[in-house]
Amino acid sequence: TTRPFFEHQLSGAEFLVERGGGLLADSVGCGKSGTAICAAETFVSQCTNKPYAPRVVIGPKFLRKVWESEHRKANAPGPFTMLEGTDVSKGFKTDALWFFVHYDIVEVWWSYLHALRPAVVICDEAHMIKNYKTSRYKGAEMAMSPAPLRLALTGTPIPNKISESHALLSLACGKWSWGNRGE
């Protein structure tokens, strides 16, 4: 069944689209994925002339089915494809509008996704990749960098170190948008 968006999701999506992305740090259970889907579809319909530009979700593997379900409930357009494994020779469906790829394989698949020029890249559970030095972070950064709309989602944004906040904000807003890491 299709579920309507709540008012806080609509206003959150509007806020994110107006600013070209950002860090969405609502509490657990407030519908961050729904807000992100709403923002993605709003951005594609209002800010691009490419309605078939892909939308990419990067997140931990355990969220694959959650995103597929949220996509369906939001009545988001187009097929939803989950990229799995590291054997890219099998290729993937280029007719999908939504792709899910988990952190551990995003570097392997990114050249294929990049060729499709995604309009939106969403990084879910972004607090899991707050260390600049990890391959997970580097893969997510590589994937998010060229997208016109970048969203980082987390229910737990409070860092242990300032560099962790800097990492999350840099993912969402661009590599040097918050200055030097200060490491």
Long-range contacts (C-beta under 8 A, 24 or more apart in sequence): 1-73, 2-73, 2-74, 2-75, 3-34, 3-73, 3-74, 5-31, 5-34, 5-35, 5-38, 5-74, 6-31, 6-34, 8-35, 9-34, 9-35, 9-38, 10-38, 12-38, 12-39, 13-38, 13-39, 13-42, 14-39, 14-42, 16-149, 16-151, 17-42, 17-43, 17-46, 17-47, 17-149, 20-148, 20-149, 20-150, 21-149, 21-150, 21-151, 21-172, 21-173, 22-151, 22-152, 22-172, 22-173, 23-126, 23-152, 23-154, 23-157, 23-168, 23-169, 23-172, 23-173, 24-151, 24-152, 24-153, 24-154, 25-153, 25-154, 25-155, 25-157, 26-155, 27-155, 28-155, 28-156, 30-155, 32-124, 32-153, 32-155, 33-66, 33-67, 33-70, 33-124, 33-153, 34-70, 34-73, 34-74, 36-122, 36-124, 36-151, 36-153, 37-70, 37-71, 37-74, 37-76, 38-74, 39-120, 39-149, 39-151, 40-76, 40-119, 40-120, 40-122, 40-149, 40-151, 41-74, 41-76, 41-77, 43-119, 43-120, 43-148, 43-149, 44-119, 44-120, 47-148, 47-149, 48-119, 48-148, 50-117, 50-119, 51-77, 52-78, 52-97, 53-116, 53-117, 53-118, 53-119, 53-120, 54-96, 54-97, 54-98, 54-99, 54-113, 54-116, 54-117, 54-118, 54-119, 55-97, 55-98, 55-99, 55-118, 55-119, 55-120, 55-121, 55-122, 56-98, 56-99, 56-100, 56-101, 56-113, 56-118, 56-120, 56-121, 56-122, 56-143, 56-147, 57-98, 57-99, 57-100, 57-101, 57-121, 57-122, 57-124, 58-100, 58-101, 58-102, 58-103, 58-106, 58-121, 58-122, 58-123, 58-124, 58-139, 58-140, 58-143, 58-144, 59-100, 59-102, 59-103, 59-122, 59-123, 59-124, 59-125, 60-102, 60-103, 60-124, 60-125, 60-128, 61-102, 61-103, 61-104, 63-100, 63-102, 63-124, 63-125, 64-100, 64-102, 67-98, 67-100, 67-124, 68-100, 71-98, 83-109, 88-112, 101-143, 103-128, 103-129, 103-136, 103-139, 103-140, 104-136, 106-136, 106-139, 106-140, 106-142, 106-143, 107-135, 107-138, 107-139, 107-142, 110-139, 110-142, 110-143, 113-143, 114-143, 114-146, 117-146, 118-146, 118-147, 119-147, 119-148, 119-149, 120-147, 120-148, 120-149, 120-150, 120-151, 121-147, 121-149, 121-150, 121-151, 122-151, 122-152, 122-153, 123-150, 123-151, 123-152, 123-153, 123-171, 123-172, 124-153, 125-153, 125-154, 126-152, 126-153, 126-154, 126-168, 126-171, 126-172, 127-154, 127-155, 127-156, 127-157, 127-164, 127-168, 129-167, 129-171, 130-159, 130-164, 130-167, 130-168, 131-164, 131-167, 132-163, 132-167, 132-181, 132-183, 137-167, 137-171, 140-171, 141-170, 141-171, 141-175, 144-171, 144-172, 145-174, 145-175, 150-174
